[in-house]
Amino acid sequence: MKPAERKKLNEYRTKVKGYRIRLMALANKVPNVNELWQNEDKMVQFFESKEVEKYEAMLTSSNESLGKSETVKTKPKIKTELTVEKFKELKAAYVNDKTIMKDFGMNANQLNAWKKANGVIGMSIPKGAGALAKKIQEKEAAVVTTAIDYQAELNIALRQIKALESDIESYKLQSTSLREKEESLQQKSIALQSQIERNSQLMEQFANAQKLEREAVQELIIYQDDYRKLEVDYRNLSTEMARYKTMLDRLKHTEQINVWLMKQHIGFVEQADDRAEAFS
């Protein structure tokens, strides 16, 4: 993968990850949160529209009422115009026309007219690359989703640990029975140990998700190498075919010359025979 393509992919993944984090914060405010969580395109469209503002305003108002102060992230700018440079960048990143039309609010006729007007009517992604890129994007989206889920569970676990620690301190101060204190502490200790083990499992699963991401990127690199080798073989074959054609043309020309010489030779022999008969 080229550096520019890798950078573009990282920017997209970072943007989606930020949207998912914001969506987690808005979980109790947005009515169709499950649909947005499962459909990445709808989620991106939701956050790049003005509809998200009212929910984030509700969240800010709710946090202020609870005495919390959280800064709402600045919403990203809405895409307004498709440029030639942007179109080339999208094609280099294996984005198909259907996705481009959806992102920039265009239909097939409008996009074809735009491509014709800007001289990019023949530009397309390599054969087979779109499916591979989609597969990698799906893998990476799944990895990001899994990582965010693990992070959310980790945050919940940390809050539970703090709550457990607070409960332990409260029991130490308020309990009047030593036996009740010991039983409570034992139960909390078991819960705490179980949560620590769960955190360890989450970290291991997150590492596996990162490994899958690296493997997907490596698959794409191997595919690109094979594609470049195929292009070189094709050019070499074209050159060899041209050389064979030139040799064949030369052989045909030589054959024509030999036929002409043979006819001349026969004519000379016939003339010699006629003269020999005349003098005999």
N, C-alpha and C positions, 0 to 999 in steps of 0.2 A: 504494500500500500504506500502511495506517495505521501510525503510529509503534509502537503496541503489537504489531501483526502483524509489523512489521519486526524489532522487538526479539526477539520470540519466535522468529522464523526465524533470527536471528543466534545466539541462545542454543543452538538445536538444532544449527546448523552447527558452532559452537564445541565442543559436546559430542561430536559425531561425529568431528570432527577430532582431539580429544583421545583418543578411543577408537582411532582408526586409528594414532596415534603410539604408544600403548601396545601395540597389536597388533603393530606392527613390532618393538618390543623383545621381545615374547614369541614371535616367529616360530619360534624353535628349540625352544620348549617346548610350544606348543599343537599337537596332532595334526591338527586340522581347520582350520588357519589359512587355507587357500585358500578354503574354503567360507565362513568368516566374512568374509573380505575381499571376496568377491563379493556377499554378501547382507547389506545394511545392517541389516535388521530382526534377523537372527540375531546380528549383531555387537553391537547395542545390548542385546539380551536376554542375551547372554553376559556383558557387562560389568556389567549391573545384577543379576546373580545372584551367589551366593557361590562359584560354580565357578571364577571368575577368581582368587580368593584363593590357591588352591594353586599356580597357575602363577606368580603374582607372587612368592609365597614362594620358589619354586624359583629364580626369576630373581635375587631378592635374595641367596639363599644362594650362587648361582653368582658373582655380582659380588663378594661379600665374599671368596670364595676366590681371586679374581683380583686382589684388592687395590683394587677399585673401590668407591666409595660413591655409590650413586644412591638417591634418595628415591622410593619408589613413591607414585604419586598416590593420594589418598583416593578410594575407590570411591564412586560416586554412590548416593544413597538409592533404595531400591526404591519404585515407586509402589504405594500400598496402598489408596487410596480415591478414588472419583470423586465430585467435588463439582459443584454447579450452576455455580459460578464457573469451575471448570476445564473443564466441558463447554462453556460459552459461549465460552471462550477458544479451545478446539479447533475449534469450529464457525466462529469468526471467522477462524481460520487455514486453513479449508477442509479440515479433517480429517474423513473419512467415518466412519460408524458401525462399519464392519468393522475399521478401524485402532484405534478406541477400544476395541472389544471385545477385541482382541488385546493392547493395552497394559495393560488393567486386568483381564484374566482373566475376562471375562464372555462368555456366549453371547447369542444374539439375544433369547430370552425374558427373560433377566435384565435386559438393557439396556432393552428395551421397558417392563418393569415399573418399572425405576428412573426412566425418563423420565416415565411416567405419574404416579408418586408425587411427582415434583418439578416437575410442570407444564411440562415442556419437550418434550411429545410431538410438537408440530408444528414444532419448530426443525430446520432443514436448511440446507445450503449452497446458494447460488444455482445455478440450472441452468447447466451448462457450466463452472462455476468449479472443480469438483473435478478435471476432466480437465486444465484449464489449470494448476492448482496442482500436480498430480502431475507434469505435464510440466516445470514449473519446478523442482520438487524433484529430479527425475531429472537435469536439466541441472546444478543446483547440486551434487548428489552427485557427478556425473561431474567437475565442476570441482574439487571438494575432493579427490577421489581422484587426479586428475591432478596437482594442486598438491602433494599429499603425496608422490606418486611422484617428482616432480621434486625435492622437498626431500631425499628419501632418496638419490636419485642424486647430488645436490649434496654431501650429507654424505659419501657414499662417495668422491666425487671429491676432497674436501678431505683425507680420510684418505689417499687414494692419493698426493696431492701431498706430504703430510707424509712419507709413506713413501719417496717418491722423493727428497725433499730429504735424508732421513736416509741413504739409500743413497749419494747423491752425496758426502756428508761422509765416509761410511765408505770409499768408494773412494779419496777423496783421501788418507786416512790410511794405508790398507792396501796400495794398489796400489804395486808396485815398478817397473812398466813405464809409462813416459810414454805410449806409444802405446795401451796398454790403457786407461789413464785417459781419454785423449781420445775413444776410441771409445765407452766407457761413458757419458761425459758427453754425448756427442752423441745417443746413443740415449735417454737420460733426458730430454734437452732436447726431443726430438721428441715423446716421450710426454707431457711436461708441456704443450707447446704444443697438442697435440691435446686434452688434457683441458680446457685453458682455453677452447678453441673450443667444446667440448661444453657447458661451463658457460654460455657466452654464449647458446647455442641454448636451453638449459633456461630461462634467464631470459626469453627472448623468448616461449617457449611459455607460460610462467606468465603473462606480461602478456596474451597472447591469451585465456587461460582467464578472467582477470579481466574482459576486455572482453565475453566471452560471458555472464558472470554479469550484468553491467550491462544488456546487451541483454534478457536474460530478465526482469529486474525492470521494465524500461521497457515490455515487452509486457504485463505484468500491469497496470501503471498505465493504459495505453491501454484495456485491456479494462474496467477498473473505470469509467473515464470514459464509455465507450460504454454500459455497463450503467446508470449513473446517468441519462444522457440518455434512454435507453429508458424508464426509470421515469417521468421527467417527461412525456414524450410520452404515455405511457399514462394518467397522471392528467389531462392536458389533454383527451385524447380522451374519457375518461369524463365529464368536466364538460360537454363539448360535446354528447355523446349525451343527457345528462340535460336539457339546455336544449332540444334538439329534441323530446324526449318531452313536455316541458311545453307547448311551442307546439302540438304535435299534439293534445294533450288539449283545449287551448283552442279549436282549430279545430273539433274534433268537437262541443264544447259550443255553439259559435256556429252550426254547421250545424243542430243540433237546435232552437235558438231560431228560426232562419229558417224551418224547416219548420212550426213551431207558428204563427208569424205568418202564413205563407201560408195555413194552414188557417183561421185566424181571418178573414183577408181574404175568402177564398172564402165563408165562412159569412155574413159581412156583405153581400156582393154578392147571394147567394141570397135573403137576407131582404129586401133592397131590391127585388129583382125581384118577389118575392111580394107585397109591399105595392103595388108599382106596378100589378100585375095586378088587385089587389083594388079599387083606386080607379078603374080605367079602365072 
